[in-house]
Amino acid sequence: MAEHSQLECAKSNQSLSNSGDGSERLSLYVIHLFERAVDLVCSYLPISSSDLRTATANQAQKAVAVLIGMTAGALGSFTALLANALSVFFVLFFLFRDGNAILRRGVVLLPLRRDQTRRLLALVKDTINATVYGTLTMAALQGALAGLAFWFLGVTSAGLWGIVTALCALLPFIGTGIVLLPAISMLIFSGHWIKGIILLAWGLAVVHPVDNLLRPHLIGSRTKLSTLYVFFSLLGGLKAFGGLGLFIGPMILAITLALLKFLREEKRAGNWHAREEPIY
């Protein structure tokens, strides 16, 4: 039996060393591990080893294919993220260097009066400031709430984890869950399942909803826009533009409402009339 095991290991090592493709080596290694598990199971249970080997080999190949696909997807996502970051820094360089000249040239193209253009630019600036202010405030508040929960539940370095939670809350689609979920899992699997349930309830009932409830109010109060409008602009921005939608959505809302206000002012002053087309 020992000689048979040594012979199988030698064959497996030889096949692994002779395979040139990395995916084939990984497949052979996983299949070898599954075969050892099959030998162990067959020694205790009356199961046909050939059928079990075939089934485990198929499952091993599927598992390797899924693992390779996930790895390729992760590398592709990281590459895309790096390319986007480089593009952002490239554009920001020219915006900081030539921003005033670009703004002056763009303002000339707007079919608005000078006072309307000034009001529009001021509104855009206020909207951006309000969005940044709301994002930073919400991140700090969520980090404080998470740190308070960590301190109450006796988690070590509660203040540090609260700061980490606040930093993660600044990232769209990642948020506080990347810190809270591992903490909840560690508490449950270490035997403190009551603390884990308390932390889960606190995250679902307080930490996560506070962003959806207070962020639109903070942005709307600083820009003098309706909280309901800001709420739907944030949802629409996230749906259409992803993470940047947190800034683009409120900006589109503010610009649209400002242009409609200017149109209403022109109509009241008699400078604009709706063209009536005959209906056939």
TORDORO-14712 format. One record per residue: y negated, x negated, z negated of N, C-alpha, C in turn; residue in three letters. Coordinates in pm, whole numbers, padded with zeros to 5 digits, always signed. Each point is the difference from the previous one (the first is absolute). Example, Ala and Ser with C-alpha at 12.3 -4.5 7.8 and 13.67 -1.06 7.14 Angstrom:
+00569-01319-00780-00119+00089+00000-00120-00090+00000ALA/-00105+00035+00072-00119-00082-00006-00109+00077-00073SER/
END
This chain:
+00121-00083+00000-00121+00083+00000-00125-00087+00000MET/+00002-00104-00082-00116-00089-00006-00018-00074+00132ALA/+00119-00042+00062-00011-00069+00128-00056+00093+00107GLU/+00040+00130-00006-00051+00096+00098-00151+00018-00015HIS/-00049+00008-00124-00144+00015-00024-00076-00121+00050SER/+00056-00121-00028-00067-00121+00045-00005-00005+00152GLN/+00111+00044+00065+00003+00000+00146-00103+00097+00057LEU/-00013+00119-00061-00098+00097+00047-00141-00053-00018GLU/-00029-00064-00113-00134-00056-00023-00031-00109+00102CYS/+00104-00082+00030-00024-00107+00098-00031+00058+00137ALA/+00074+00105+00039-00026+00064+00129-00139+00062+00004LYS/-00039+00063-00113-00131+00062-00003-00111-00104+00009SER/+00016-00110-00074-00101-00105+00004-00009-00062+00139ASN/+00117-00017+00065+00000-00058+00134-00069+00093+00099GLN/+00026+00133-00013-00064+00096+00091-00149+00007-00025SER/-00041-00012-00126-00142+00001-00031-00071-00122+00055LEU/+00065-00113-00009-00063-00124+00048-00003-00007+00151SER/+00098+00065+00068+00004-00006+00146-00091+00102+00066ASN/-00043+00103-00073-00085+00104+00060-00139-00053+00016SER/-00053+00012+00121-00134-00050+00026-00109+00100-00034GLY/+00030+00128+00018-00101+00102-00023-00011+00030-00148ASP/-00125+00012-00049-00019+00027-00142+00052+00136-00040GLY/-00018+00100+00088+00048+00135-00033+00152+00004-00006SER/+00068-00078+00090+00146-00004-00005+00048-00067-00129GLU/-00069-00104-00042+00038-00065-00126-00014+00094-00117ARG/-00110+00074-00002-00021+00095-00109+00105+00108+00002LEU/+00036+00049+00121+00103+00103+00011+00135-00051-00050SER/+00036-00121+00041+00127-00057-00044+00003-00022-00151LEU/-00113-00042-00055-00005-00023-00144+00017+00132-00076TYR/-00071+00105+00045+00012+00129-00066+00141+00056+00014VAL/+00058-00015+00121+00137+00048+00020+00097-00075-00090ILE/-00021-00130-00017+00085-00079-00088-00009+00051-00144HIS/-00121+00033-00043-00015+00054-00136+00072+00134-00013LEU/-00012+00084+00103+00068+00129-00003+00152-00017+00000PHE/+00049-00099+00073+00145-00023+00004+00052-00042-00137GLU/-00076-00079-00070+00042-00038-00135+00003+00121-00092ARG/-00099+00090+00019+00002+00123-00079+00119+00087+00038ALA/+00035+00004+00130+00115+00078+00045+00128-00053-00062VAL/+00016-00133-00003+00119-00059-00061+00010+00037-00147ASP/-00114+00003-00067+00002+00035-00142+00037+00146-00020LEU/-00053+00088+00086+00031+00143-00012+00145+00028+00035VAL/+00050-00063+00106+00137+00025+00044+00103-00049-00101CYS/-00037-00097-00083+00093-00049-00100+00020+00099-00114SER/-00092+00095-00016+00010+00100-00107+00028+00141+00052TYR/-00035+00031+00124+00017+00135+00052+00092-00003+00122LEU/+00082+00103+00016+00092+00005+00115-00071+00048+00127PRO/-00086-00087+00055-00077+00033+00120+00037-00098+00109ILE/+00004+00051+00121+00031-00085+00114-00111-00104+00019SER/+00035-00125-00007-00101-00105+00008-00062-00009+00139SER/+00081+00028+00107-00055-00010+00135-00107+00105+00025SER/+00026+00127-00042-00101+00105+00018-00124-00029-00082ASP/+00020-00046-00123-00114-00028-00086-00081-00118+00054LEU/+00069-00100+00057-00073-00113+00059-00084+00044+00120ARG/+00058+00088+00082-00075+00049+00117-00124+00077-00042THR/+00018+00087-00099-00114+00081-00047-00109-00087-00060ALA/+00041-00095-00083-00100-00086-00065-00068-00091+00102THR/+00073-00044+00102-00062-00084+00103-00107+00077+00076ALA/+00031+00127+00034-00100+00083+00069-00124+00022-00087ASN/+00023+00031-00126-00114+00021-00090-00080-00128-00020GLN/+00069-00113-00004-00071-00128-00017-00088-00029+00120ALA/+00051+00026+00121-00081-00022+00120-00121+00093+00003GLN/+00019+00126-00041-00114+00092-00006-00103-00047-00102LYS/+00048-00047-00117-00092-00047-00103-00079-00121+00047ALA/+00065-00090+00070-00068-00118+00052-00104+00040+00104VAL/+00035+00097+00086-00095+00045+00102-00123+00064-00064ALA/+00023+00081-00103-00113+00062-00071-00086-00106-00067VAL/+00064-00099-00063-00074-00106-00067-00083-00082+00098LEU/+00058-00032+00115-00074-00076+00102-00116+00082+00053ILE/+00022+00132+00021-00108+00085+00047-00113+00010-00100GLY/+00034+00012-00129-00104+00005-00103-00077-00131-00008MET/+00071-00112+00014-00067-00130-00004-00094-00017+00119THR/+00046+00041+00118-00086-00010+00118-00121+00091-00013ALA/+00021+00121-00054-00113+00090-00020-00101-00055-00098GLY/+00049-00061-00109-00091-00058-00098-00080-00117+00060ALA/+00068-00084+00079-00071-00111+00064-00103+00051+00101LEU/+00037+00106+00074-00095+00058+00094-00120+00060-00069GLY/+00023+00068-00113-00112+00058-00074-00091-00109-00057SER/+00061-00108-00050-00081-00109-00053-00082-00067+00110PHE/+00061-00016+00117-00073-00060+00113-00115+00088+00043THR/+00025+00133+00006-00108+00092+00038-00111-00001-00104ALA/+00038-00005-00128-00101-00006-00106-00084-00127+00010LEU/+00065-00112+00029-00073-00126+00015-00093+00004+00120LEU/+00048+00057+00111-00085+00010+00119-00119+00091-00025ALA/+00022+00111-00068-00111+00091-00031-00101-00066-00093ASN/+00049-00077-00098-00091-00068-00091-00086-00102+00074ALA/+00061-00075+00091-00077-00096+00079-00104+00071+00087LEU/+00038+00114+00058-00096+00076+00082-00116+00050-00085SER/+00030+00046-00120-00106+00049-00088-00097-00111-00036VAL/+00053-00117-00036-00088-00112-00035-00082-00046+00120PHE/+00059+00006+00119-00072-00038+00122-00117+00095+00025PHE/+00026+00129-00013-00107+00099+00022-00106-00009-00109VAL/+00044-00019-00125-00096-00009-00110-00093-00120+00016LEU/+00051-00109+00054-00084-00118+00020-00119+00033+00090PHE/+00027+00068+00112-00109+00033+00092-00088+00112-00055PHE/+00058+00090-00078-00082+00105-00060-00099-00058-00101LEU/+00047-00094-00081-00091-00062-00097-00104-00088+00069PHE/+00039-00064+00109-00092-00090+00068-00100+00076+00088ARG/+00048+00098+00076-00085+00071+00096-00012+00148-00033ASP/+00022+00036-00126+00002+00141-00036-00131+00071+00025GLY/-00112-00063-00036-00130+00064+00018-00033+00020+00148ASN/+00029-00099+00083-00026+00014+00144+00086+00109+00061ALA/+00128+00006-00039+00089+00105+00052-00049+00137-00044ILE/-00046+00011-00124-00049+00127-00051-00125+00046+00075LEU/-00091-00093+00025-00123+00037+00073+00032+00046+00141ARG/+00091-00067+00067+00037+00041+00136+00072+00134+00000ARG/+00081+00025-00101+00068+00128-00006-00092+00115-00033GLY/-00100-00026-00085-00095+00105-00038-00080+00047+00120VAL/-00033-00092+00090-00078+00037+00118+00075+00101+00087VAL/+00131-00007+00001+00079+00088+00084+00014+00141-00058LEU/-00029+00018-00128+00016+00131-00062-00111+00095+00047LEU/+00034+00121+00043-00102+00097+00046-00063+00073-00119PRO/-00055-00078-00094-00060+00056-00121-00140-00057-00019LEU/-00080+00073-00076-00132-00052-00035+00015-00112-00102ARG/-00108-00074-00018+00007-00116-00089+00030+00042-00144ARG/-00062+00108-00047+00026+00043-00137+00143+00051-00016ASP/+00053+00066+00104+00138+00046-00007+00097-00118+00002GLN/-00030-00099+00080+00086-00119+00002-00001-00070-00134THR/-00118-00009-00062-00009-00063-00131+00080+00078-00104ARG/-00009+00131+00003+00075+00083-00093+00150-00011+00022ARG/+00040-00007+00128+00143-00012+00032+00057-00132-00051LEU/-00072-00109+00024+00047-00130-00047+00005-00005-00153LEU/-00099+00060-00065+00001+00004-00146+00119+00080-00052ALA/+00034+00110+00069+00115+00080-00041+00130-00075+00018LEU/+00013-00074+00110+00120-00079+00022+00014-00108-00108VAL/-00111-00064-00033+00004-00102-00105+00038+00060-00134LYS/-00058+00116-00033+00034+00066-00127+00147+00041-00003ASP/+00052+00045+00114+00141+00041+00005+00093-00118-00022THR/-00032-00113+00064+00084-00119-00019-00006-00047-00145ILE/-00120-00004-00057-00013-00041-00140+00074+00095-00093ASN/-00010+00131+00028+00069+00098-00084+00151-00014+00010ALA/+00050-00029+00121+00144-00016+00017+00050-00123-00074THR/-00074-00111+00013+00039-00121-00072-00009+00021-00151VAL/-00106+00065-00044-00017+00028-00143+00114+00089-00051TYR/+00033+00105+00077+00108+00089-00041+00133-00071-00004GLY/+00027-00086+00098+00127-00073+00004+00014-00094-00120THR/-00106-00076-00029+00005-00093-00114+00010+00075-00132LEU/-00073+00109-00012+00004+00078-00124+00138+00059-00023THR/+00060+00056+00106+00133+00058-00014+00105-00105-00033MET/-00011-00118+00061+00096-00107-00030-00012-00044-00145ALA/-00124-00015-00048-00019-00039-00141+00052+00107-00094ALA/-00024+00127+00033+00045+00109-00087+00152+00009-00002LEU/+00062-00012+00116+00147+00005+00004+00062-00119-00073GLN/-00062-00118+00016+00051-00115-00074-00013+00017-00149GLY/-00113+00059-00046-00019+00024-00143+00101+00101-00053ALA/+00025+00106+00077+00097+00101-00044+00141-00058-00005LEU/+00036-00080+00100+00132-00063-00001+00012-00101-00115ALA/-00105-00081-00022+00002-00095-00111+00011+00070-00135GLY/-00068+00115-00013+00010+00077-00125+00143+00048-00022LEU/+00065+00046+00107+00139+00044-00013+00091-00116-00035ALA/-00021-00115+00062+00082-00118-00032-00018-00040-00146PHE/-00124+00004-00049-00025-00038-00140+00065+00100-00095TRP/-00009+00128+00031+00057+00103-00087+00152-00010-00005PHE/+00062-00036+00112+00146-00009+00006+00054-00135-00044LEU/-00088-00092-00037+00043-00129-00051+00041-00100+00106GLY/-00049+00016+00123+00031-00096+00106-00080-00128-00024VAL/+00065-00113+00013-00070-00127-00022-00104-00024+00108THR/-00110-00066-00039-00112-00031+00091-00051+00125+00070SER/-00030+00102-00082-00044+00128+00056-00133-00015+00074ALA/-00091-00082-00054-00128-00019+00066+00014-00067+00136GLY/+00087-00100+00006+00023-00069+00127+00058+00094+00104LEU/+00098+00081-00039+00060+00094+00093-00098+00109+00039TRP/-00092+00034-00089-00105+00095+00037-00091-00056+00108GLY/-00034-00128-00010-00082-00065+00103+00075-00007+00132ILE/+00129-00034-00005+00081-00004+00122+00007+00139+00064VAL/+00013+00104-00083+00003+00136+00053-00132+00036+00066THR/-00112-00042-00059-00131+00028+00059-00014-00070+00135ALA/+00047-00124+00010-00008-00071+00128+00088+00065+00106LEU/+00119+00045-00040+00088+00067+00095-00054+00136+00041CYS/-00077+00064-00088-00057+00130+00034-00103-00010+00112ALA/-00052-00120+00025-00096-00018+00110+00068+00001+00136LEU/+00132-00016+00003+00073-00009+00126+00049+00139+00039LEU/-00041+00050+00118+00048+00132+00044+00151-00001+00023PRO/+00063+00115-00028+00143+00023+00021+00088-00087-00091PHE/-00057-00084-00080+00078-00078-00098-00031+00052-00139ILE/-00124-00015-00039-00050+00064-00120+00070-00045-00127GLY/-00008+00086-00099+00052-00033-00134+00152+00007-00007THR/+00063+00065+00097+00145+00014-00005+00075-00131+00006GLY/-00059-00102+00063+00068-00128+00011+00012-00070-00135ILE/-00080+00042-00098+00010-00054-00136+00072+00098-00092VAL/-00032+00129+00013+00057+00098-00092+00150+00020+00023LEU/+00044+00005+00125+00142+00025+00027+00091-00111-00055LEU/-00031-00130+00021+00084-00102-00064-00005+00006-00153PRO/-00117+00032-00056-00010+00010-00146+00087+00115-00052ALA/-00003+00113+00070+00083+00114-00040+00148-00036+00010ILE/+00038-00066+00108+00141-00039+00018+00045-00097-00108SER/-00085-00097-00034+00037-00097-00104+00016+00068-00135MET/-00088+00095-00030+00012+00071-00128+00128+00083-00005LEU/+00033+00067+00109+00119+00086+00000+00127-00083-00007ILE/+00010-00105+00082+00123-00079+00005+00017-00090-00122PHE/-00108-00022-00074+00013-00079-00123+00033+00087-00120SER/+00020+00130+00022+00039+00090-00108-00113+00082-00057GLY/-00127-00028+00037-00114+00077-00050-00033+00112+00100HIS/+00097+00090+00017-00018+00103+00103-00106+00102-00038TRP/-00023+00020-00130-00107+00093-00041-00136-00056+00039ILE/-00020-00130-00024-00126-00063+00040-00016+00002+00152LYS/+00112-00021+00071-00006+00005+00146-00040+00138+00051GLY/+00053+00106-00063-00036+00136+00041-00146+00028-00033ILE/-00046-00048-00116-00141+00020-00037-00093-00069+00100ILE/+00035-00124+00037-00083-00073+00097+00003+00068+00137LEU/+00117+00053+00041+00010+00072+00127-00087+00126-00002LEU/+00006+00075-00109-00082+00122-00010-00149-00034-00002ALA/-00036-00108-00069-00141-00041-00005-00051-00042+00139TRP/+00086-00072+00073-00041-00042+00134-00015+00117+00096GLY/+00093+00097-00007-00004+00113+00092-00109+00102-00037LEU/-00025+00015-00131-00093+00105-00044-00143-00049-00017ALA/-00020-00131-00022-00134-00048-00033-00044-00111+00095VAL/+00076-00109+00009-00045-00119+00072-00016+00029+00149VAL/+00100+00061+00061-00008+00026+00144-00097+00114+00036HIS/+00003+00114-00067-00092+00109+00041-00147-00030-00023PRO/-00033-00092-00094-00142-00024-00029-00073-00054+00123VAL/+00072-00071+00086-00062-00052+00122-00036+00114+00095ASP/+00094+00093+00019-00025+00111+00092-00107+00096-00051ASN/-00017+00007-00130-00095+00096-00056-00140-00058-00013LEU/-00011-00126-00044-00132-00055-00030-00063-00077+00115LEU/+00079-00059+00088-00059-00076+00110-00090+00086+00089ARG/+00045+00119+00046-00092+00083+00080-00126+00039-00075PRO/+00012+00024-00132-00119+00037-00077-00098-00115-00011HIS/+00050-00122-00021-00088-00116-00011-00072-00026+00132LEU/+00075+00006+00110-00063-00025+00131-00098+00111+00033ILE/+00039+00126-00025-00087+00112+00032-00126+00004-00082GLY/+00009-00039-00127-00119+00004-00086-00102-00106+00041SER/+00046-00115+00047-00093-00107+00039-00058+00023+00139ARG/+00074+00068+00087-00048+00026+00136-00055+00141+00015THR/+00005+00080-00108-00048+00139+00003+00075+00083+00103LYS/+00131-00023+00007+00087+00078+00087+00094+00084-00085LEU/+00052+00105+00060+00092+00087-00072+00128-00075-00034SER/+00046+00019-00125+00123-00067-00042+00119+00045+00084THR/+00002+00128+00037+00110+00050+00083-00001-00066+00137LEU/-00119-00015+00060-00009-00066+00130+00047-00145-00009TYR/-00042-00069-00106+00041-00140-00016+00151-00011-00020VAL/+00057+00094-00073+00145-00001-00023+00076+00009+00132PHE/-00040+00095+00085+00069+00015+00129-00032-00116+00094PHE/-00119-00060-00012-00030-00116+00084+00086-00119-00040SER/+00030-00015-00128+00088-00108-00044+00142+00022+00051LEU/+00049+00124-00010+00134+00029+00050+00009-00021+00151LEU/-00100+00051+00072+00001-00018+00144-00015-00145+00042GLY/-00082-00076-00074-00016-00141+00030+00128-00078-00020GLY/+00071+00029-00110+00128-00067-00024+00102+00036+00106LEU/-00002+00127+00043+00096+00044+00102-00028-00066+00134LYS/-00127-00013+00036-00035-00049+00133-00013-00152+00007ALA/-00052-00062-00105-00033-00144+00008+00076-00085-00102PHE/+00084+00061-00082+00070-00079-00100-00091-00035-00118GLY/+00017-00123-00051-00078-00042-00116-00149-00002+00024GLY/-00042-00036+00122-00143-00001+00031-00060+00139+00001LEU/+00085+00103+00005-00050+00136-00002-00072+00038-00127GLY/+00025-00075-00110-00074+00023-00123-00149-00026+00018LEU/-00036-00087+00095-00140-00030+00029-00047+00075+00125PHE/+00088+00009+00101-00041+00061+00126-00015+00151-00014ILE/+00090+00065-00075-00005+00144-00014-00131+00051-00058GLY/-00043-00048-00119-00129+00044-00053-00118-00036+00089PRO/+00008-00114+00071-00109-00039+00087-00014+00096+00118MET/+00114+00039+00059-00004+00097+00109-00056+00133-00049ILE/+00040+00040-00118-00052+00125-00058-00151-00007-00019LEU/-00049-00109-00057-00143-00013-00026-00080-00002+00130ALA/+00048-00074+00100-00072-00007+00128-00001+00136+00069ILE/+00114+00070-00003+00007+00132+00064-00096+00098-00065THR/+00000+00005-00133-00090+00092-00069-00147-00038+00024LEU/-00027-00130+00006-00139-00043+00025-00045+00040+00141ALA/+00086-00017+00099-00037+00038+00137-00018+00152+00012LEU/+00085+00077-00067-00018+00145+00002-00132+00040-00069LEU/-00036-00072-00105-00128+00027-00067-00118-00032+00092LYS/+00008-00113+00071-00107-00034+00094-00009+00104+00111PHE/+00113+00048+00047-00001+00102+00106-00063+00129-00050LEU/+00030+00035-00125-00061+00120-00057-00150-00016-00016ARG/-00043-00120-00038-00144-00025-00013-00070+00011+00135GLU/+00063-00056+00105-00060+00007+00133-00005+00144+00050GLU/+00101+00077-00034+00002+00139+00044-00109+00080-00070LYS/-00020-00025-00129-00106+00069-00072-00138-00039+00051ARG/-00016-00126+00040-00129-00046+00052-00023+00045+00144ALA/+00099+00062+00062-00015+00047+00138+00018-00107+00104GLY/+00056-00117-00039+00019-00109+00096+00136+00003+00068ASN/+00085+00095-00041+00134+00006+00059+00039+00146+00013TRP/+00055+00034+00113+00046+00136+00025+00139-00009+00060HIS/+00086+00089-00046+00134+00004+00055-00004+00055+00141ALA/+00068-00067+00088+00001+00042+00140+00098+00115+00017ARG/-00051+00109+00053+00085+00116+00017+00059-00001+00141GLU/+00131-00005+00006+00072-00001+00128+00049+00140+00029GLU/-00009+00046+00123+00052+00134+00033+00151+00004-00009PRO/+00049+00108-00051+00143+00020-00017+00051+00087+00113ILE/+00092-00051+00075+00056+00076+00115+00136+00055-00037TYR/
END
